Each structure stands twice: as C-alpha cells, then as structure tokens.
Amino acid sequence: MSYVVTEDCLDCKYTSCAAVCPVEAFHEGPEMLYINPDVCIDCNACVSECPVDAIFPDFDLPSKSKAMVQLNEAGSKNFPVIVNSKAALRGPKCIEREKEK
C-alpha cells in the first residue's frame, strides 16, 4: 500500500504534508506534489496535514482519481524531493475548488 496525492492538489500545492513525512516520500512538481510509492511507509501522517483532502491510500481512492496512482509514480521519478513547508501555490483552480467545498 502507498498513499497517493490526487488531482485536488493541482494548482494548490500545500506542502505541510511533505514536512511531516518521516521518509521523504514527497516530490514537488510545478503544480502539485507527488508521493513515491516505493518510499512511502503508509504512516498516514500526511493525510491530516492536507487542507484540501487530496491524499488517499491507494486502495481507497475516489473513482475519479484512479489514474493518479501512475501519475504519482511518474512524478516521483521526474521531480525533486521536498521535505520542508513553503508557501502554497494556491492558484486559480485551487481557489475555485476551495470555494466549492
């Protein structure tokens, strides 16, 4: 099992989840974060840190997010590790989703 960052992170990129990860499983892309499934230890620490509820265990993904498993795997290979919090991206798509909730 591994945790997966879903499309709800897209254009938001809050990073508090990466700061609590004990194994440096998060990678930072230009618009969102990704979790490396080979590094994730399923500790669940990141889930409660995500203010947009964008992180799920791979076995409990919403049906709309099934493709995110492969996207996280690819993103974790193509982008650098992130271990610290920094200012969120909070782009237009993110702000719109936050208004909808």
Summary of the structure (lengths in Angstrom):
residues: 101
radius of gyration: 12.1
end to end distance: 28.2
largest distance: 34.3
contacts: 306
relative contact order: 0.31
helix: 37%
strand: 13%
